[in-house]
Amino acid sequence: MASELDQEVARRRTFAIISHPDAGKTTLTEKLLLYGGAIHLAGSVKARRASRHATSDWMELEKERGISVTSSVLQFPYRGHAVNLLDTPGHQDFSEDTYRTLAAADSAVMLIDAAKGVEPQTKKLFKVCRMRGIPIFTFVNKLDRWGRAPLELMDELEQVLGIRAYPMNWPIGMGPEFRGVYDRQSKVVHVFAAEGRHGESEVAEHSVSIDSPDIHSVLNERELATLKEEIELLDIGGDEFTREKVEQGQLTPMFFGSAMTNFGVRPFLDHFLELAPAPTSRLTKAGPREPTHPKFAGFVFKIQANMDPSHRDRIAFMRVVSGRYTKGMSAFHSRLGKEVRLAKPSQFLAAERTAIEDAWPGDVIGLFDPGMFRIGDTLCEGEDLLFDSVPRFSPEYFAIVRSKDPLRRKQMEKGLEQLSEEGTVQIFQQLGMGMKDPIVGVVGALQFEVLQYRVEHEYGARIMLDRLPFSHARWVVGPDFDPKKFDWEGNRQTVQDRDGLPLVLFRDDWALQHAEEKHPELKFLSAAPMLRLLENTGS
C-alpha cells in the first residue's frame, strides 16, 4: 500500500504558463481558477465592460496597466488533484522573473495566439523549458477570432521550435463559427453555448459521440463533413502519441479553445492534469533529490515584499522538493550555515493567503521572511544540502538612483535593498561611494517604471533615474584585476554587487570584446552564481 507521502506526491501538479504578451495568459489563468472552483466570477484583464480585475494581477500597477509585472502563485483543488499554478509575467521586460519561476515548475503550458502563432517571447521561454527538460503542453487560444489554420500552426511548431505536436482535441469552426472541440481519445464532440457574460462564469456544454445519431442535432452536415475529413488526415499523417515522447520534450500535446469565452477550457484542464507529470526530482550538488525522500527539503525561488501594504510584510516563496513540511518546523539554511525556524506558512490565491499546517512535494508555500532569505536558498531537514542555484541574469539597462527628497533617503535605501532581494532589480555600488548614488540594473526597461512606482507607493520615497550608457554587465574573476587601471581604458565602469564582488559595466559589444581580448588572464562572467562557485572551489 502506498504511503501518505507517495499518495500526496502522485496527486500534485505544479506548472507555469508561458506566452508572448497579449496571447491571453492571465485570462486563461483566470478561467482555470474558475473551473477549479477557486473563484466564482472570472475577471478580465482589459475588457472595459468587465467589472473585475484578474485575480492573479494583485498589484495596483498591474490593474492600472492591464499587464502582469510579477509572478503570482495560485493554488486550488480540482477532481482529486492539488494544483499549483505559477502565473508569470508575459512582458519580455520581466522575463527574469519568469525564468526563475520555471525553476519551480514540473511542466509548462505554452499559450499561442491562433492568429499570430509562435512569437519572439514564446521562442525564448520555450528554450528555457527545453534547457530545464520540462514537458510542454500547448494551448492554442483565441479561436473565437479568425486565425490561422490549425494544421499550419502545427507545422510552425515543428519548423520554428523543433517540436512535433499531437492534437488532443480539434476545433470545430473558427471566429464567430467556433462551436466547440472534438476529443480524439473519446471521439466525443463538445459543443459550447455562448452565454453573453464575457466568460465570467462556466459555459454550458453539450457532449455527443461523433458516431451517435444525435450528432446531427449539434453539428450541421458541412461542419460534420469538415471535421471528419480533418480528423482522418490527422489519423493518417499525424504522430503516434506516447507519454515518453512528451516527457522527453519530443512531443507537445496540443489543445484548442478560447479563454475569453471559456470554450475548450474544461476539456483542456481535464486532459492536462491527467497527462502532466507529478512532482519530479531536483538536482543537488550530491545528485538528484527525489520527491519521495522522507526528509523535507525545498528551495526559495521568489521573494515578494509588501503583498499586504498595511503590514509591510515580506514573503519568501519556497518550492517543496521532498518530504513533508509541517508548521513551525526548523530546517538547515545552507547559505547561513545554521538551523532556522520556518515561520507562518501560507498558501496563496494571488495576494489572498491561507494559513496551512503542512505541505508536500510540488507545493509552493509562502514563509514569513524577516530578511534571512534570498532567491536560490536551500532549506533541508537534518542535513546540509545545496540545490542547483536559481539563475541571476546579467542586466542590460542601468541608471543612477537619486532621491528627490533628501529627508526620505533612508526610505529610498530600504526600498532599493528589499526590491533587490526580491529580484525586481539589481543594485550596484559605485566604488568607494557605498549607497551614495547607487546604480540600478534591470533586464527590461519597463522595470524602471515599476521600480519608481513601488518605491514611491510602498516606501514613500520619490526617486529620479539618470540613465547610463551601458548595455552589458560582467562579473570579473582574476587575481590581477585592478579596477582603477581597468576603468582608465574607457567605455566601462567597475562597480560592486550586493556581495561586494566586482562587476564591470560595458558601453557596447565592442567595449566588452576589446576587454576580453586585451585581458585574457581575466574571466568575464554573465551569471553571478558561476562566480561564487569559482570562488568557493578556489579556482
C-alpha positions as CSV (number, residue, x, y, z in Angstrom):
1,M,0.0,0.0,0.0
2,A,1.4,3.4,-1.0
3,S,2.5,5.7,1.9
4,E,0.8,9.0,2.6
5,L,3.9,10.8,1.1
6,D,3.6,8.7,-2.2
7,Q,-0.1,9.5,-2.4
8,E,0.3,13.2,-1.9
9,V,3.1,13.4,-4.4
10,A,1.0,11.5,-7.0
11,R,-1.9,13.9,-6.9
12,R,0.1,17.1,-7.2
13,R,0.6,19.1,-10.4
14,T,2.9,22.2,-10.4
15,F,3.1,24.1,-13.7
16,A,3.7,27.5,-15.2
17,I,2.0,29.2,-18.2
18,I,4.4,30.8,-20.7
19,S,3.5,33.0,-23.7
20,H,4.2,36.2,-25.6
21,P,2.5,39.3,-24.3
22,D,-1.2,39.6,-25.2
23,A,-1.7,35.9,-26.0
24,G,-4.2,35.7,-23.2
25,K,-2.1,34.1,-20.5
26,T,-3.7,35.9,-17.5
27,T,-7.2,35.3,-19.0
28,L,-6.5,31.6,-19.3
29,T,-5.1,31.5,-15.7
30,E,-8.3,33.2,-14.5
31,K,-10.5,30.6,-16.3
32,L,-8.6,27.7,-14.8
33,L,-9.3,29.1,-11.4
34,L,-12.9,29.5,-12.4
35,Y,-13.2,25.8,-13.4
36,G,-11.2,24.8,-10.4
37,G,-13.8,26.4,-8.1
38,A,-11.2,28.8,-6.7
39,I,-13.3,31.8,-7.9
40,H,-16.9,32.3,-8.8
41,L,-16.6,35.0,-11.4
42,A,-13.7,35.5,-13.7
43,G,-12.2,39.0,-14.1
44,S,-10.9,40.3,-17.4
45,V,-7.5,42.0,-17.8
46,K,-8.6,44.5,-20.4
47,A,-12.3,44.3,-21.2
48,R,-13.9,47.7,-20.4
49,R,-17.3,46.1,-19.6
50,A,-15.8,43.7,-17.1
51,S,-16.4,44.7,-13.6
52,R,-13.5,42.8,-12.0
53,H,-9.7,42.7,-12.4
54,A,-7.9,39.4,-12.9
55,T,-7.3,37.6,-9.6
56,S,-3.7,36.9,-10.5
57,D,-3.0,40.6,-11.1
58,W,-2.9,41.7,-7.4
59,M,-0.6,44.8,-7.7
60,E,-2.3,48.1,-8.3
61,L,0.1,48.9,-11.2
62,E,-1.0,45.6,-12.9
63,K,-4.6,46.7,-12.6
64,E,-3.9,50.1,-14.0
65,R,-1.8,49.0,-16.9
66,G,-3.6,45.7,-17.7
67,I,-0.4,43.7,-17.7
68,S,1.2,41.2,-15.3
69,V,4.5,42.5,-13.9
70,T,5.2,39.9,-11.2
71,S,4.7,36.2,-10.8
72,S,1.7,35.0,-8.8
73,V,1.2,31.7,-7.0
74,L,-2.3,30.3,-7.4
75,Q,-3.3,27.1,-5.7
76,F,-6.6,25.1,-5.9
77,P,-8.0,21.6,-5.8
78,Y,-9.6,20.0,-8.8
79,R,-11.0,16.5,-9.1
80,G,-8.7,14.9,-6.6
81,H,-5.6,16.9,-7.7
82,A,-3.8,19.6,-5.8
83,V,-2.9,22.2,-8.4
84,N,-0.1,24.7,-8.0
85,L,-0.3,27.2,-10.9
86,L,2.6,29.6,-11.3
87,D,1.4,32.7,-13.2
88,T,4.2,34.6,-14.8
89,P,4.7,38.0,-16.4
90,G,4.2,37.8,-20.2
91,H,6.0,41.1,-21.0
92,Q,9.6,40.5,-22.1
93,D,10.9,43.2,-19.7
94,F,10.0,40.9,-16.8
95,S,11.4,37.7,-18.3
96,E,13.9,37.2,-15.5
97,D,11.0,36.7,-13.0
98,T,9.6,34.1,-15.5
99,Y,12.9,32.3,-15.8
100,R,13.2,32.0,-12.1
101,T,9.6,30.7,-11.7
102,L,10.2,28.0,-14.3
103,A,12.8,26.6,-11.9
104,A,9.9,25.7,-9.6
105,A,7.7,24.1,-12.2
106,D,7.4,20.5,-13.3
107,S,5.7,21.3,-16.6
108,A,4.7,24.3,-18.7
109,V,1.7,25.3,-20.7
110,M,2.7,27.2,-23.8
111,L,-0.1,29.6,-24.9
112,I,-0.2,30.5,-28.5
113,D,-2.4,33.2,-30.3
114,A,-4.2,31.4,-33.1
115,A,-3.7,34.4,-35.4
116,K,-0.1,35.2,-34.6
117,G,1.4,31.7,-34.0
118,V,4.9,31.4,-32.4
119,E,6.1,34.8,-31.3
120,P,9.6,36.0,-30.1
121,Q,9.0,35.8,-26.4
122,T,7.4,32.3,-26.8
123,K,10.6,31.2,-28.5
124,K,12.8,32.4,-25.6
125,L,10.7,30.8,-22.9
126,F,10.4,27.6,-24.9
127,K,14.2,27.4,-25.0
128,V,14.3,27.8,-21.2
129,C,11.8,25.0,-20.8
130,R,13.9,22.9,-23.1
131,M,17.1,23.6,-21.1
132,R,15.3,22.6,-17.9
133,G,13.9,19.5,-19.6
134,I,10.3,20.0,-18.6
135,P,7.3,18.7,-20.7
136,I,5.5,21.4,-22.7
137,F,1.7,21.4,-23.4
138,T,0.3,23.7,-26.0
139,F,-3.0,25.6,-25.8
140,V,-4.0,27.5,-29.0
141,N,-6.0,30.4,-27.8
142,K,-8.4,33.0,-29.3
143,L,-10.3,30.5,-31.6
144,D,-13.3,32.9,-31.1
145,R,-11.5,35.2,-33.6
146,W,-10.3,34.4,-37.2
147,G,-6.8,33.0,-37.1
148,R,-4.5,30.6,-39.0
149,A,-5.4,27.0,-39.9
150,P,-4.7,24.5,-37.1
151,L,-2.5,22.4,-39.5
152,E,-0.5,25.5,-40.3
153,L,0.1,26.1,-36.6
154,M,1.2,22.5,-36.0
155,D,3.7,22.9,-38.8
156,E,5.0,26.1,-37.4
157,L,5.7,24.5,-34.0
158,E,7.9,21.9,-35.7
159,Q,9.6,24.4,-38.1
160,V,10.3,27.2,-35.6
161,L,10.6,25.4,-32.2
162,G,11.6,21.9,-33.4
163,I,8.9,20.0,-31.6
164,R,6.2,17.8,-33.0
165,A,2.6,18.4,-31.9
166,Y,-0.2,15.9,-31.2
167,P,-3.6,17.5,-31.1
168,M,-5.6,16.0,-28.2
169,N,-8.7,17.8,-29.5
170,W,-9.6,19.6,-32.7
171,P,-11.5,22.8,-33.2
172,I,-14.9,22.9,-34.9
173,G,-15.0,26.2,-36.8
174,M,-13.2,29.4,-36.1
175,G,-14.1,33.0,-35.3
176,P,-17.9,33.6,-35.0
177,E,-18.3,30.0,-36.3
178,F,-16.3,28.4,-33.5
179,R,-18.7,25.9,-32.0
180,G,-16.6,23.6,-29.9
181,V,-13.9,20.9,-29.9
182,Y,-13.6,17.2,-30.8
183,D,-11.9,14.9,-28.3
184,R,-9.8,12.5,-30.3
185,Q,-9.4,10.0,-27.5
186,S,-13.0,9.6,-26.5
187,K,-14.4,10.5,-30.0
188,V,-16.8,12.9,-28.4
189,V,-17.8,16.4,-29.7
190,H,-18.1,19.1,-27.0
191,V,-20.3,21.9,-28.2
192,F,-20.4,25.1,-26.1
193,A,-23.2,27.7,-25.7
194,A,-22.4,31.4,-25.8
195,E,-23.8,32.9,-22.6
196,G,-23.2,36.6,-23.3
197,R,-21.4,37.3,-20.0
198,H,-17.9,37.7,-21.4
199,G,-16.7,34.4,-19.9
200,E,-17.3,35.4,-16.2
201,S,-18.9,32.0,-15.4
202,E,-18.7,28.4,-16.6
203,V,-20.0,27.9,-20.1
204,A,-22.8,25.5,-20.8
205,E,-21.5,22.4,-22.7
206,H,-23.2,19.6,-24.7
207,S,-21.3,16.4,-25.3
208,V,-22.2,13.9,-28.1
209,S,-20.3,11.0,-29.5
210,I,-19.4,11.6,-33.2
211,D,-20.8,8.2,-34.0
212,S,-24.2,8.9,-32.3
213,P,-27.3,9.7,-34.4
214,D,-27.6,12.7,-32.1
215,I,-24.6,14.3,-33.6
216,H,-26.8,15.9,-36.3
217,S,-28.6,17.9,-33.5
218,V,-25.4,19.7,-32.6
219,L,-23.5,19.9,-36.0
220,N,-24.8,20.6,-39.4
221,E,-23.8,18.5,-42.5
222,R,-21.0,20.9,-43.5
223,E,-19.4,21.1,-40.1
224,L,-19.6,17.3,-39.6
225,A,-18.1,16.6,-43.0
226,T,-15.2,19.0,-42.5
227,L,-14.5,17.6,-39.0
228,K,-14.4,14.0,-40.3
229,E,-12.1,14.9,-43.2
230,E,-9.6,16.8,-40.9
231,I,-9.6,14.0,-38.3
232,E,-8.9,11.4,-41.0
233,L,-5.9,13.5,-42.1
234,L,-4.6,13.6,-38.6
235,D,-5.1,9.9,-38.0
236,I,-3.2,9.0,-41.2
237,G,-0.4,11.6,-41.3
238,G,0.0,12.6,-37.6
239,D,2.3,11.3,-34.9
240,E,1.6,8.5,-32.6
241,F,1.0,9.7,-29.0
242,T,3.2,8.4,-26.2
243,R,3.8,9.8,-22.7
244,E,7.6,9.0,-23.1
245,K,7.8,11.4,-26.1
246,V,6.0,14.1,-24.1
247,E,8.3,13.6,-21.0
248,Q,11.4,13.8,-23.2
249,G,10.2,17.0,-24.9
250,Q,9.9,15.5,-28.3
251,L,6.1,15.9,-28.5
252,T,3.7,18.5,-27.2
253,P,0.1,17.6,-26.6
254,M,-2.0,20.3,-28.3
255,F,-5.3,21.8,-27.3
256,F,-7.6,24.4,-28.9
257,G,-10.0,26.8,-27.3
258,S,-10.9,30.4,-26.3
259,A,-10.0,31.5,-22.8
260,M,-12.2,34.6,-23.3
261,T,-15.4,32.7,-23.9
262,N,-14.4,29.6,-21.9
263,F,-14.8,27.4,-24.9
264,G,-12.5,24.4,-24.5
265,V,-11.1,25.3,-21.1
266,R,-12.6,22.5,-19.1
267,P,-11.6,19.8,-21.7
268,F,-8.0,21.1,-21.6
269,L,-7.8,21.2,-17.8
270,D,-9.1,17.6,-17.5
271,H,-6.6,16.2,-20.0
272,F,-3.7,18.3,-18.9
273,L,-4.0,17.2,-15.2
274,E,-4.2,13.6,-16.3
275,L,-1.1,13.9,-18.5
276,A,1.1,16.4,-16.7
277,P,3.9,14.9,-14.5
278,A,3.7,14.7,-10.8
279,P,6.5,16.4,-8.9
280,T,9.9,15.4,-10.1
281,S,13.4,15.2,-8.6
282,R,15.7,18.2,-8.4
283,L,19.5,18.3,-8.8
284,T,21.7,19.0,-5.8
285,K,25.5,19.1,-5.6
286,A,25.3,15.5,-4.3
287,G,22.9,14.2,-7.0
288,P,19.2,14.2,-7.6
289,R,16.7,14.6,-4.7
290,E,13.6,12.5,-5.2
291,P,10.2,13.9,-4.0
292,T,9.6,10.7,-2.1
293,H,12.7,11.1,0.0
294,P,11.4,11.1,3.6
295,K,13.3,14.2,4.8
296,F,12.0,17.7,4.0
297,A,13.9,19.8,1.5
298,G,13.0,22.9,-0.5
299,F,14.4,26.0,-2.2
300,V,13.4,29.7,-2.4
301,F,12.7,30.8,-5.9
302,K,10.9,34.1,-5.3
303,I,10.7,36.8,-2.7
304,Q,7.8,39.3,-2.6
305,A,7.7,42.4,-0.4
306,N,4.5,44.3,0.6
307,M,1.9,41.9,-0.7
308,D,-0.1,43.2,2.3
309,P,0.6,47.0,2.2
310,S,-0.9,47.6,5.7
311,H,1.7,45.2,7.3
312,R,4.7,45.8,5.1
313,D,5.5,42.1,5.1
314,R,8.0,40.1,3.1
315,I,7.2,36.6,1.8
316,A,9.7,34.0,0.6
317,F,8.1,31.6,-1.8
318,M,9.5,28.1,-1.4
319,R,9.1,25.1,-3.6
320,V,8.8,21.9,-1.5
321,V,11.1,19.3,-3.2
322,S,10.9,16.3,-0.9
323,G,9.4,15.0,2.4
324,R,6.7,16.8,4.4
325,Y,6.8,20.3,5.6
326,T,5.0,20.8,8.9
327,K,4.1,24.2,10.5
328,G,6.7,25.5,12.9
329,M,9.4,23.1,11.9
330,S,13.1,24.0,11.7
331,A,15.4,23.4,8.8
332,F,19.1,23.9,8.0
333,H,19.7,27.1,6.0
334,S,22.7,26.2,3.7
335,R,23.8,29.7,2.9
336,L,23.7,30.9,6.5
337,G,25.0,27.6,7.8
338,K,22.5,27.3,10.7
339,E,19.1,26.0,11.7
340,V,16.2,28.4,11.2
341,R,12.6,28.2,12.1
342,L,10.2,28.3,9.1
343,A,7.5,30.5,10.4
344,K,3.9,31.4,9.4
345,P,3.5,29.2,6.4
346,S,0.8,30.2,3.9
347,Q,-0.7,29.1,0.6
348,F,-1.9,31.6,-1.9
349,L,-4.5,32.7,-4.4
350,A,-2.5,35.7,-5.7
351,A,-2.5,38.2,-2.8
352,E,-5.0,36.2,-0.7
353,R,-3.3,33.8,1.7
354,T,-4.4,30.9,3.9
355,A,-2.5,29.6,6.9
356,I,-1.6,25.9,6.5
357,E,-0.5,23.1,8.7
358,D,1.6,21.1,6.3
359,A,2.8,20.9,2.6
360,W,4.0,18.2,0.3
361,P,6.5,17.9,-2.6
362,G,5.3,20.1,-5.5
363,D,3.6,22.6,-3.2
364,V,4.6,26.2,-3.2
365,I,4.3,27.9,0.2
366,G,5.0,31.4,1.5
367,L,7.2,31.8,4.5
368,F,7.4,34.9,6.7
369,D,10.8,36.5,5.9
370,P,12.4,38.7,8.5
371,G,15.3,39.3,6.0
372,M,17.1,36.0,6.2
373,F,16.1,34.5,2.8
374,R,17.4,35.1,-0.7
375,I,16.4,33.7,-4.1
376,G,18.1,30.4,-4.5
377,D,18.4,29.5,-0.8
378,T,18.2,25.8,0.1
379,L,16.4,24.6,3.2
380,C,16.7,21.0,4.4
381,E,15.7,18.9,7.4
382,G,18.7,17.4,9.3
383,E,21.4,17.8,6.7
384,D,23.4,20.4,4.7
385,L,22.1,20.2,1.1
386,L,22.5,22.6,-1.8
387,F,20.2,22.6,-4.8
388,D,21.3,23.9,-8.2
389,S,21.1,27.7,-7.9
390,V,18.3,29.8,-9.4
391,P,20.0,32.0,-12.1
392,R,20.6,35.7,-11.6
393,F,20.8,37.3,-15.1
394,S,23.1,40.0,-16.3
395,P,21.2,43.3,-16.6
396,E,21.1,45.2,-19.9
397,Y,19.8,48.7,-18.7
398,F,21.4,50.8,-16.0
399,A,20.6,54.1,-14.1
400,I,21.9,56.1,-11.2
401,V,19.2,56.4,-8.5
402,R,18.7,59.7,-6.6
403,S,16.2,60.7,-4.0
404,K,14.0,63.7,-4.9
405,D,13.7,64.4,-1.1
406,P,16.9,64.1,0.9
407,L,14.8,63.6,4.1
408,R,13.4,60.4,2.6
409,R,16.8,58.9,1.7
410,K,16.5,56.1,4.3
411,Q,13.2,55.0,2.9
412,M,14.7,55.0,-0.6
413,E,17.6,52.9,0.5
414,K,15.3,50.4,2.3
415,G,13.1,50.1,-0.8
416,L,16.1,49.5,-3.1
417,E,17.5,46.9,-0.7
418,Q,14.3,45.0,-0.4
419,L,13.4,45.2,-4.1
420,S,16.9,44.0,-4.9
421,E,16.5,41.0,-2.6
422,E,13.1,40.3,-4.2
423,G,14.9,40.1,-7.6
424,T,12.9,43.0,-9.1
425,V,16.2,44.9,-9.8
426,Q,19.9,44.5,-9.1
427,I,21.6,47.2,-7.1
428,F,25.3,48.1,-7.5
429,Q,27.5,50.4,-5.6
430,Q,30.0,52.8,-7.2
431,L,33.5,52.1,-5.9
432,G,34.2,53.9,-2.6
433,M,30.7,55.5,-2.5
434,G,28.6,53.0,-0.6
435,M,24.9,53.6,-1.1
436,K,25.5,57.2,-2.2
437,D,24.1,57.4,-5.8
438,P,23.7,53.6,-6.2
439,I,23.3,52.2,-9.7
440,V,20.3,50.0,-10.5
441,G,20.4,47.4,-13.3
442,V,17.4,45.7,-14.9
443,V,16.8,43.2,-17.6
444,G,14.0,45.2,-19.2
445,A,13.4,48.9,-19.4
446,L,9.8,48.7,-18.1
447,Q,11.3,47.5,-14.8
448,F,12.5,51.1,-14.2
449,E,8.9,52.3,-14.2
450,V,7.9,49.5,-11.8
451,L,10.8,50.4,-9.5
452,Q,9.8,54.1,-9.3
453,Y,6.1,53.2,-8.7
454,R,6.9,50.7,-5.9
455,V,9.5,52.8,-4.1
456,E,7.0,55.7,-4.0
457,H,3.8,53.8,-3.2
458,E,5.3,51.1,-0.9
459,Y,8.2,53.1,0.8
460,G,7.1,56.7,0.5
461,A,10.1,57.9,-1.4
462,R,10.2,59.6,-4.8
463,I,13.2,58.9,-6.9
464,M,14.9,60.1,-10.1
465,L,16.7,57.8,-12.5
466,D,19.6,59.0,-14.6
467,R,20.1,56.5,-17.4
468,L,23.6,55.3,-18.1
469,P,25.1,54.5,-21.5
470,F,26.0,50.8,-20.6
471,S,24.4,47.7,-22.1
472,H,26.4,44.8,-20.7
473,A,27.4,43.7,-17.2
474,R,30.0,41.0,-16.4
475,W,31.3,39.7,-13.1
476,V,35.2,39.6,-13.2
477,V,37.4,36.8,-11.9
478,G,41.2,37.0,-11.7
479,P,43.9,37.8,-9.1
480,D,45.4,40.6,-11.1
481,F,42.2,42.6,-11.6
482,D,42.7,46.3,-10.6
483,P,39.5,48.4,-11.1
484,K,41.3,51.8,-11.2
485,K,43.6,50.8,-14.0
486,F,40.9,48.9,-15.8
487,D,38.5,51.8,-15.8
488,W,41.0,54.2,-17.3
489,E,40.8,52.3,-20.6
490,G,37.4,53.8,-21.2
491,N,33.9,52.7,-22.3
492,R,33.4,50.9,-19.0
493,Q,32.9,51.3,-15.2
494,T,33.6,48.9,-12.4
495,V,31.1,48.6,-9.6
496,Q,30.3,46.2,-6.8
497,D,27.3,43.9,-6.4
498,R,25.5,43.4,-3.1
499,D,28.1,40.7,-2.0
500,G,31.0,43.1,-2.7
501,L,32.0,41.2,-5.9
502,P,33.5,43.3,-8.8
503,L,31.3,43.8,-11.8
504,V,32.1,45.8,-14.9
505,L,29.6,47.7,-16.9
506,F,30.4,47.9,-20.7
507,R,29.1,50.5,-23.1
508,D,28.5,48.1,-26.0
509,D,29.6,44.8,-27.7
510,W,32.8,46.3,-28.9
511,A,33.9,47.5,-25.4
512,L,33.3,44.0,-24.0
513,Q,35.1,42.3,-26.8
514,H,38.0,44.7,-26.5
515,A,38.4,44.0,-22.8
516,E,38.2,40.2,-23.3
517,E,41.0,40.4,-26.0
518,K,43.2,42.7,-24.0
519,H,42.9,40.8,-20.7
520,P,42.9,37.1,-21.4
521,E,44.0,36.5,-17.8
522,L,40.6,37.6,-16.6
523,K,37.3,35.8,-16.8
524,F,34.2,37.8,-17.6
525,L,31.0,36.0,-16.4
526,S,27.4,36.8,-17.3
527,A,25.9,35.0,-14.2
528,A,26.8,35.7,-10.6
529,P,26.3,32.1,-9.3
530,M,29.1,30.9,-11.5
531,L,31.4,33.4,-9.8
532,R,30.5,32.2,-6.3
533,L,31.1,28.6,-7.3
534,L,34.6,29.5,-8.7
535,E,35.5,31.4,-5.5
536,N,34.3,28.6,-3.2
537,T,36.3,26.0,-5.1
538,G,39.4,28.3,-5.2
539,S,39.7,28.0,-9.0
